[in-house]
């Protein structure tokens, strides 16, 4: 079994595995410090009964591992890892650095983070640290090294789990130490203060700086804060946390080479630029908590899973956390009805995951998450949840051969964190233009047709993509616009959404206004933005209705595909198409959440994009391909039985599939066909 690329993610016979553990990983967070040690043997035996193969250990164990500055207690962890190994359960060992212990913050209170209003946050929760604190960094690296030196060669160790959910609670600190760190970051980025003044546009409102020492973080101010300062602050905050992560990773690489390391992302998290972060992961792992009360939650989950797969260019990833049933932190925490946990877990595998883990193994009796569900609920083995835990562990074993296979897509969706940050800055034509809201219908339309997409950054190589969708590229560098134009000129199909090509990397308006460097490829100019007031819609000739946003478009070679029929924009273009070189570029100048499928359908068809399988409404289809077989995943998200065309063998049942397969409500099939 391969253990990795180079030392961490290798490729044999065309397959790629996350760890040395065979098959699809199954298990979750285990917090034995919350339980008497006599409970551990029972847990290990039950894990084996459930088919658990990997347990995440030590995520919040810093205070137990290091009770004082020079006091260490590893004996309990030694015994635990030995016990799990004896039961055939591998360990994802955490560095435990997400929650500094009380003794550390009392000895160095400057570790505690400070808000933009100057309030110092206190001990008593988690992630209570300033990313720029040298005392936190020193202590975290000391703990990481101690763990690595002790357990690098332990036979249970399969994976290092760095920190936990960076950016969940604290993404920024505004203390003097952070201010000094920010200034150093700015010096490295700009060199001279004159270059910074140009980038920040400080001629506006007399904001010019004479020296770097005059610059502070964007703390609460009397009025709007410089937007480029805010943009750079977001860049800095993502980089500051990444620097901490890389420091821990460097220790593990030095002391424990050959063992893969990851940190758990948080799906499409605004605060961290995951394109940059993913470069430093052996593989991507994710924590995902779709809401069972949301009838469209599976679409958003699918979107997040496609992103996780895309961050490492299609390589398998790991669902590190999900809830077996209800969570504990929503205003109303609805449990997963019978069958939903299975369906949503299979969805992650369908979208490229090589394992599904959960938070957590045994339900807590105390603390903020005591009402959070677990693989072993409070009621124990008599509970419905336990029966589902055991049943799904067996099912996951039945599709183990899927591990290492890959999902491919001919359609790419452009996602840029810096554009997201700039788009949602203050003092814009509309505060309603939010990236997740713009993105969802652009993703949902191909998803409903059984068309899988990859996400790509704006600088990606687009070779081989039949179509590229750019829901919003508000911030767009000229060099990236040239790449998109070259893609179209050489025969590609590009669809661009509203409010794109507006500002450059400094958040300055492009010369000539929107769409800036996309003007030629789109064949149009945007004369003026026309946001739609709350509660109103603007009808289109096609029957669609624009919400939130519209634009006054002046075509320069683009043909009009749809127009507005009422209001100041009546008769003006809403959707356009422009032939550019050997390709085609479309522009959607408004937000069409309920009708975007009618726009993207013809665009994808013209690009020659076809679904992986014809599916009825509410059925999700994805294909994973390995060296010896392909695997068609069919997931029924409806409350009715459906028949879907397929041929092969359903790995979940072992039954042959000839012509079609019937999916029960919330049912699934994994249909294997030999590779051609």
Secondary structure, DSSP 8 states (H G I E B T S, - for coil): ----STTSS-EETTEE-SSSS-SSEEEEEE-GGGS-THHHHHHHHHHHHHT--EEEE-TT-HHHH-SBTTB---HHHHHHHHHHHHTT-EEEEE--TTS--HHHHHH-GGGS-B-TTS-B--SSSS--S-TT-HHHHHHHHHHHHHHHHHHTT-TTEEEEE-SSSTTSS-S---SHHHHHHHHHHHHHHHSSHHHHHHHHTTTGGG---SSGGG-------SS---HHHHHHHHHHHHHHHHHHHHHHHHHHHHHSTTS-EE-EE-SS-TTS-HHHHHTT-SS-EEE----TT-TTHHHHHHHHHHHHHHHTTT--EEEEE--SS--SSSSS-----TTHHHHHHHHHHHTTEEEEEES-SB--SSSTTTTS--SB-TTGGGSHHHHHHHHHHHHHHHTGGGTT-B---SEEEE--HHHHHHHT-SSSS-TT--HHHHHHHHHHHHHHTT--EEEE-TT---TT-SEEEES--SB--HHHHHHHHHHHHTT-EEEE-SS-S-B-TTS-B-TTSTTGGGHHHHTEEEEEE----TT--EEBTTS-EEBS--EEEEESS-EEEEEB-SSTTBTSEEEEEEEETTEEEEEE-SB-TTTHHHHHHHHHHHTT---SS---TTEEEEEEE-SSEEEEEEEE-SSS-EEEE--EEETTT--EE-SEEEE-TT-EEEEEEE--
